[in-house]
């Protein structure tokens, strides 16, 4: 198989028909590839997330990451856009779901797509990956990497994010892989156990793994929280999980 990839910025049709920039990467020389929508973390649509998109491409996936902060600061550097999104109260759930749906439609339009589609998110993107897997029926597998506020109390809800994603568990449309840090505070180990109990209660296929020595954002290569052992094992679990459900 060729190891040559193509990566570029494309436009996808998102919420309210808006054109949303998205980073697309694919492996060349293959005519049958599963698709993966990558949801970026709260720090934004940054170079580190784009590297994750390219990593999926190298492993044979059609991968795309929509810029969920685009409307909060059009054309801004990723850190400024993330800051604007936080100050506005976060990405509205309805907008997120439709932007992710638009990215999924883009992948499904590529002739080399094999008919299978996954979603993965990190940090706030982990929450959003769970949310989208509950509200959309297009995914065959989902991965939540330390998504905070999947379990949320009434004081954490808002007009932009009006429902705790855990309350949508009965609607989860595909198997879920969860990767968490034992030293994380959001989600805390208690919240992880609460989510796992809800998944079990509703008969939803899932596989959770917690790394005792890892904190939040352990996949972030540019942060002190980066944890080599957790990341190495986490990637193997992602490849195994997506390979089983998207191959």
N, C-alpha and C positions, 0 to 999 in steps of 0.2 A: 504493500500500500504506500502511496505517496505520502511524504510528510510535509508537503507544501500547503500552506493555508492562505486564504484570502480574507482580509479583514477590512471593514469599511463602515462608515456611518450612512445609515439609510433613514428614511422617514416612514413611520407607521401611522395608521389612522387610529387615534385613541378616543378618549372620552369627548363627547359632543362633536365628533368628527374632526377634532384638532389634529394637526400634523405634529407628531412627536419624534424627535431624533432618537435613534436607537443604534447601538453598536452591534454589528453582525460579523460573525466569523464562521468560516466553514473550511473543511478539508477538501482540497481539490483531488480529482481523480477517482471519486467514488460516486455511484449513482443511487445509493440507498443509505441514508443517514437518519438516525432519530433526531428529533429537535428538543432543545432545552431553552426555556426562558429563564434568564438569570436576573434576579431582582437585587439591585445594589443596596448597600447598607446606608444608614443615615448620613455618614460623611459624604455620600453622593456618588454621582456618576464619574468615578475617578479612575486614574490609571491602574490602580490595583484591581478594581472590578473588571476593567477591560482585559487585564491579564488573565483573570479567571475565565472570561469568555473565550479567549484564545486557547486556554488550556483545554476547554471542552472541545474546541475545533480540532486540536492536535489528536485528541482521542476519538475522533470520528463523528462528532456531533455537529449539527447545525445549531449554533448558539446565538442568542440575541439578548441584549439588555436595553430596555427602554429607559430613557432619562425621565424619571418620575418627578424631578425637581424643575423641569424645563419651564413650566409656566410661572413658577415663583420668581424666577430671575432669568428671563430669556437671554441666551448668549453669554451668561456669566460663567466665571470659573467655578469649578465644582464645589469648592468650599464656600464661596459666597452664595451659590444657589442653595446649598444645604442649610446655611444659616437663615436664608429667607424662608425656606420651608418650615424650619423649626419655629421661627418667629410668627408664622401664619397659623401655627397649631398643628403642623404635620400634614402629610399628604392625605387628602380626603379619600376615604375607603372606596367610594363609588368611582372616583377618578382613577384610582390605582387599578381597580378591577378591569375597567374598560381599556386602560392603557396596556395592561398585560394581555388582555384579550386581543388587542390590535397586534401586539408583537407575536402572539401565537398564530393569528391569521397570516401574518407575513411568512412565518416559517412553513405553514401548511401550503402556501402558494408556490414554494420552491420545488421544482420537479424532482430533485434528489431526495426529498423527504420520504421516509419509510412508512409513514402512517402512525408513528408513535410520538408522544410529546410529554415532556417532563417540565417541572418548574422547581427552581431552587432559589432560596434567598438567605441573606445573612443579616443578623441584627434586626433592625426594623423590617428588612426584606424577608427575614424568616417568618415574622408575623404575617407579612403580606403574602408570602407563598402559601401559608396555611389558609389565610382568608380566601385567596383566589382558588385554591383547590376545593374549598367549600362552596364557593359561589359560581364557579365555572365547571362545566362538565367535559372540557376538552383534554384534560390531563390524565395520563396513565400512571404517573408517579410524581410524588412531591417530596422535597427535602427542606426541612426547617433547621437552619444552623443558628442556634441560640437566639431564636426570635423572642424578644421581650414583649410583655403585655398581651400575649395570647390569652393568658389568664389575667383578667382586669376587673377591678371593683368599680362601682358606680362613679366614684370620684375621679376615675381615670378616663371616663368616656366624655365625648364632646360631640358637637354638631358635625364635625368632620369625621370623627371615628366613633359612631354612636353605639356600636355593639361590640362586646367582648368576643373575639373569634372563637373561643372555646364553646360559646353558646351555639355556634354553627356546626359543631361536631357531627350531629346527625346527618348533615348534608355533605360531609367529606366524600369526594367522588373517586378517590384513588388511594392506593397504599402510601404511607407516610414514613419517611426516615427522619429521625430527630437526632441531632448531634449537639451536645451541651457541655458546659464547663461546670465542674463541681464547685468551683469558687465564684461562679457568677452570681450576681444579685438580681439580675433582670434578664432572663428568667432565673429565679432562685431554684434550688433543687426541690423545694416544696411545690413550686408552680409546675415544674416538670412532672412530678409525681401526680399532681392534680390532673394535668392534661392526659397523662398516660392512662389514668383511671377512667377518664371520660371516653377515651378511644376504646378501651376495653369494654366499658359498659355498652357502647353502641355497636360493638362488633366490627370496628374499623381496623383493617390490617395495618400494623405499624411495627417499627423496629426503632428502639431508642438506645442511645449509648451516651454515657456521661464520662468525661475524662476528669478524674478527681483533682489533678493538679492544674487544670486549665481554668482561666477566668473567662470573661466576656471577650468577644472578638479575637479568638485565638487563631483564626485564619488570616488575620490582617498582617501582611508581611512587613508593613511599614510602622508597626506599633509595638510598644514593649509587651503587649499582651500576646504576641505571636508565640505559639507553642509548637515546637517542631514535632514532638512525638504525637501530639493530638492531631496535627494537620496530616502527618504521614498516614496515620491510621484512618483518619476521617476521609481522605481521598480514596483509600482502598474501599471503604464502605460505600462511598458514593458510586464508584465504578461498579462495584458488585450489585448494588441496589438498582441503579439505572440499567445496568446490563441485563438484569433479570426481567425488568418490566418494560424496557424500551427496545431491546435488541431484536 
